[in-house]
Amino acid sequence: MSETAKTPAVPVPAATILLLRDGSEGVEVFMVKRHHQIDFVAGALVFPGGKLEKGDSEAALAQHCDCDPSWSPEMRALGAGAIREAFEESGILLARDARTGEFVTAERLEELQHYRSKLDKREAQLADVLEKEKLRLALDQLVHFAHWITPANMPKRFDTHFFLASSPVGHIGSHDGRESVDSVWTSPLGAISDKKWTVIFPTKLNLVKLGNSKTVEEAMAAAKAGKVLPVLPWIENGPNGQVLKIRDDAGYTQTTASMREV
């Protein structure tokens, strides 16, 4: 085996948002089904998100963000990337009108929908859109929830930060029809138990973790009170075959899974 084959792929920085709302039976989260031809978690039910782009860390972007001053430039880029990706994949936009300080209304959101494909195709830059439309990214509405790194044995790896955010009033959400072919507001348990969905291991564990809260307010408070630790799964040989394991102190009730579950 060559040295190149032995060297693990470098994880690509990525970010995703669990967009939340209060439903009749508890907290609900917006999820999309990945297109079957996508080369990563094809066909799976996932949270909107993706890899960071150069524009997410552009210096000019800082002028158009409401952000916790304690966040590092790297964290601000992750938050900006998460909001951009969520807008591209769900149509939900965590942004305020810079002139009024109010969240983008449903009517204004409809006028901005054409930017989804432009941002996705890199025909528009995030900072330029915010400047032109007089918008400010609501990074202050994001709560850091989880941090997962793809196992070293995988050919394609991501270093992904998960955030929670309450979906603005009137932002219903819809899949983009390209990377995602279906979408749903669902309870955490509903996403896991419904057999029509494929839910991969990290998504399942984060849904279970989210399901410990009954309301959006509870979920946000629990995330703020917790400590986010990086989770890098690894494979071990068990009595019944190989198992995937994660660290015990990351806040998940399940830390081991058979490879059939992954």
C-alpha positions as CSV (number, residue, x, y, z in Angstrom):
1,M,0.0,0.0,0.0
2,S,1.3,3.5,-0.9
3,E,2.0,6.2,1.6
4,T,-0.8,8.2,0.0
5,A,-3.3,5.5,0.7
6,K,-2.3,5.3,4.3
7,T,-2.7,9.0,4.9
8,P,-6.2,10.0,6.1
9,A,-8.0,12.6,4.2
10,V,-7.9,16.1,5.8
11,P,-11.4,17.0,7.2
12,V,-13.1,19.9,5.4
13,P,-14.6,22.5,7.7
14,A,-18.4,22.4,7.6
15,A,-21.4,23.7,9.5
16,T,-25.1,22.8,9.9
17,I,-28.2,24.1,11.7
18,L,-30.9,22.3,13.5
19,L,-33.7,24.8,12.7
20,L,-36.3,24.4,15.5
21,R,-40.0,25.3,16.2
22,D,-42.5,24.4,18.8
23,G,-45.1,21.9,17.6
24,S,-48.3,20.6,19.1
25,E,-46.4,17.6,20.5
26,G,-43.1,19.2,21.4
27,V,-40.0,20.5,19.6
28,E,-39.8,20.0,15.9
29,V,-36.7,20.2,13.6
30,F,-36.5,20.9,9.9
31,M,-34.7,18.2,7.9
32,V,-34.0,17.5,4.2
33,K,-33.6,14.3,2.3
34,R,-30.3,14.3,0.3
35,H,-30.4,13.5,-3.4
36,H,-29.5,9.9,-4.2
37,Q,-26.7,11.1,-6.6
38,I,-25.0,13.3,-4.0
39,D,-21.6,11.8,-3.1
40,F,-21.9,12.1,0.6
41,V,-24.8,10.5,2.7
42,A,-26.8,10.1,-0.5
43,G,-30.5,9.6,0.2
44,A,-30.2,10.3,4.0
45,L,-32.4,12.6,6.1
46,V,-30.1,15.3,7.4
47,F,-30.1,18.8,8.8
48,P,-29.4,21.6,6.3
49,G,-25.7,22.3,6.0
50,G,-22.5,21.8,4.1
51,K,-18.9,22.8,3.7
52,L,-17.6,26.3,4.3
53,E,-16.9,28.5,1.3
54,K,-14.2,31.2,1.0
55,G,-16.9,34.0,1.3
56,D,-17.9,32.7,4.8
57,S,-14.7,34.1,6.3
58,E,-14.5,37.2,4.1
59,A,-13.5,40.3,6.2
60,A,-16.3,42.4,4.7
61,L,-18.9,39.9,6.2
62,A,-18.1,41.1,9.7
63,Q,-19.8,44.4,8.9
64,H,-23.1,42.6,8.3
65,C,-23.3,40.3,11.3
66,D,-24.9,40.5,14.7
67,C,-22.6,38.2,16.7
68,D,-21.5,37.3,20.3
69,P,-18.2,39.4,20.7
70,S,-16.6,36.4,22.3
71,W,-16.7,34.3,19.1
72,S,-13.5,33.9,17.3
73,P,-13.2,34.7,13.5
74,E,-13.2,30.9,12.9
75,M,-16.5,30.5,14.8
76,R,-18.0,33.5,13.0
77,A,-17.1,31.9,9.7
78,L,-18.8,28.6,10.8
79,G,-21.9,30.5,11.8
80,A,-22.1,32.4,8.6
81,G,-21.6,29.2,6.6
82,A,-24.3,27.5,8.6
83,I,-26.8,30.3,7.9
84,R,-25.9,30.5,4.2
85,E,-26.2,26.7,3.8
86,A,-29.5,26.6,5.6
87,F,-30.9,29.3,3.4
88,E,-29.7,27.5,0.2
89,E,-31.1,24.2,1.3
90,S,-34.2,25.2,3.2
91,G,-35.1,28.8,2.2
92,I,-35.1,29.8,5.9
93,L,-33.0,32.8,6.5
94,L,-31.6,33.8,9.9
95,A,-31.2,37.5,9.1
96,R,-32.5,40.9,10.2
97,D,-33.5,43.9,8.2
98,A,-30.5,46.3,8.9
99,R,-32.9,49.3,8.8
100,T,-35.5,48.0,11.3
101,G,-33.6,45.4,13.3
102,E,-36.5,43.0,12.8
103,F,-36.2,39.5,11.4
104,V,-36.9,39.1,7.7
105,T,-40.7,38.7,7.3
106,A,-42.3,36.0,5.3
107,E,-43.1,38.5,2.5
108,R,-39.5,39.7,2.3
109,L,-38.2,36.2,2.5
110,E,-40.2,35.3,-0.6
111,E,-38.5,38.2,-2.5
112,L,-35.1,36.9,-1.5
113,Q,-35.6,33.3,-2.6
114,H,-33.9,33.8,-5.9
115,Y,-30.6,34.2,-4.1
116,R,-30.7,30.6,-3.0
117,S,-29.5,29.1,-6.3
118,K,-27.2,32.1,-6.9
119,L,-25.4,31.5,-3.6
120,D,-25.4,27.7,-4.2
121,K,-23.8,28.1,-7.7
122,R,-21.4,30.8,-6.4
123,E,-23.0,33.3,-8.7
124,A,-23.3,35.7,-5.8
125,Q,-21.3,36.2,-2.6
126,L,-22.9,36.3,0.8
127,A,-21.4,39.7,1.8
128,D,-22.6,41.3,-1.5
129,V,-26.1,40.0,-1.0
130,L,-26.2,41.3,2.6
131,E,-24.9,44.7,1.5
132,K,-27.3,45.0,-1.5
133,E,-30.4,43.8,0.5
134,K,-29.5,45.7,3.7
135,L,-29.5,42.6,5.8
136,R,-27.6,41.4,8.9
137,L,-26.8,37.8,9.7
138,A,-28.3,36.8,13.1
139,L,-25.3,34.9,14.3
140,D,-26.4,35.8,17.8
141,Q,-29.3,33.5,17.5
142,L,-27.1,30.4,17.0
143,V,-26.3,28.1,19.9
144,H,-23.3,25.7,19.5
145,F,-24.7,22.2,19.9
146,A,-22.3,19.6,18.6
147,H,-19.0,19.0,16.8
148,W,-18.4,15.8,14.8
149,I,-15.4,14.8,12.7
150,T,-15.7,12.1,10.0
151,P,-13.7,8.9,10.9
152,A,-10.1,8.7,9.6
153,N,-10.8,5.7,7.5
154,M,-13.4,7.5,5.3
155,P,-12.2,8.8,1.9
156,K,-14.3,12.0,2.3
157,R,-14.1,13.7,5.7
158,F,-15.8,16.7,7.3
159,D,-15.1,18.7,10.5
160,T,-18.7,19.7,11.2
161,H,-20.1,22.1,13.8
162,F,-23.8,21.8,14.6
163,F,-25.8,24.8,15.8
164,L,-29.4,25.2,17.1
165,A,-31.6,28.1,16.1
166,S,-35.2,29.0,16.4
167,S,-36.8,29.4,12.9
168,P,-38.1,32.9,12.4
169,V,-41.9,33.3,12.4
170,G,-43.4,32.7,9.0
171,H,-40.3,30.9,7.6
172,I,-41.9,27.6,6.5
173,G,-39.0,26.0,4.8
174,S,-38.7,24.0,1.5
175,H,-36.1,21.8,-0.1
176,D,-34.0,23.1,-3.0
177,G,-34.9,20.3,-5.4
178,R,-31.2,19.8,-6.3
179,E,-29.1,18.6,-3.4
180,S,-32.2,17.8,-1.5
181,V,-35.4,16.2,-2.9
182,D,-37.7,16.2,0.1
183,S,-38.1,18.1,3.4
184,V,-40.1,17.8,6.6
185,W,-40.7,19.4,10.0
186,T,-40.5,16.4,12.3
187,S,-40.1,15.5,16.0
188,P,-36.7,14.0,16.8
189,L,-38.3,10.6,17.6
190,G,-40.4,10.8,14.4
191,A,-37.3,11.2,12.2
192,I,-35.7,8.2,13.8
193,S,-38.7,5.9,13.9
194,D,-40.2,6.6,10.5
195,K,-38.9,3.7,8.3
196,K,-39.2,5.8,5.1
197,W,-36.2,7.8,6.2
198,T,-32.5,6.8,6.3
199,V,-30.9,8.4,9.3
200,I,-27.1,8.0,9.7
201,F,-25.4,7.5,13.1
202,P,-24.3,11.1,13.9
203,T,-27.7,12.5,12.9
204,K,-29.5,9.9,15.0
205,L,-27.5,10.7,18.1
206,N,-28.0,14.4,17.7
207,L,-31.8,13.8,17.2
208,V,-31.8,11.8,20.4
209,K,-29.9,14.5,22.2
210,L,-32.4,17.1,20.9
211,G,-35.3,15.0,21.9
212,N,-34.4,15.4,25.6
213,S,-36.0,18.8,25.4
214,K,-39.7,19.4,25.0
215,T,-39.6,23.0,23.7
216,V,-37.3,25.2,21.7
217,E,-36.5,27.2,24.8
218,E,-35.5,24.1,26.7
219,A,-33.3,22.9,23.9
220,M,-31.5,26.2,23.6
221,A,-31.0,26.4,27.3
222,A,-29.6,22.9,27.5
223,A,-27.2,23.6,24.7
224,K,-26.0,26.8,26.3
225,A,-25.5,24.9,29.6
226,G,-23.6,22.0,28.0
227,K,-20.0,21.7,26.8
228,V,-19.4,20.9,23.2
229,L,-16.5,18.4,22.7
230,P,-15.2,17.1,19.4
231,V,-16.5,13.7,18.5
232,L,-14.2,11.5,16.3
233,P,-15.7,8.0,15.9
234,W,-13.5,5.0,15.6
235,I,-13.9,1.3,14.8
236,E,-13.2,-1.5,17.2
237,N,-13.6,-5.3,17.0
238,G,-16.4,-6.5,19.3
239,P,-17.6,-10.1,20.1
240,N,-20.2,-9.9,17.3
241,G,-18.1,-8.0,14.8
242,Q,-16.9,-4.5,14.3
243,V,-18.5,-1.7,16.2
244,L,-18.3,2.1,15.9
245,K,-17.5,3.9,19.1
246,I,-17.4,7.5,20.3
247,R,-16.1,9.2,23.4
248,D,-18.1,8.7,26.6
249,D,-18.1,12.3,27.8
250,A,-19.7,14.1,24.8
251,G,-23.3,14.1,26.2
252,Y,-24.8,11.2,24.2
253,T,-26.6,8.3,25.8
254,Q,-25.4,5.9,23.1
255,T,-21.6,5.6,22.5
256,T,-21.4,2.3,20.6
257,A,-23.1,1.0,17.5
258,S,-22.8,-2.1,15.4
259,M,-21.7,-1.4,11.8
260,R,-25.2,-2.4,10.7
261,E,-26.6,0.7,12.5
262,V,-24.2,3.1,10.9
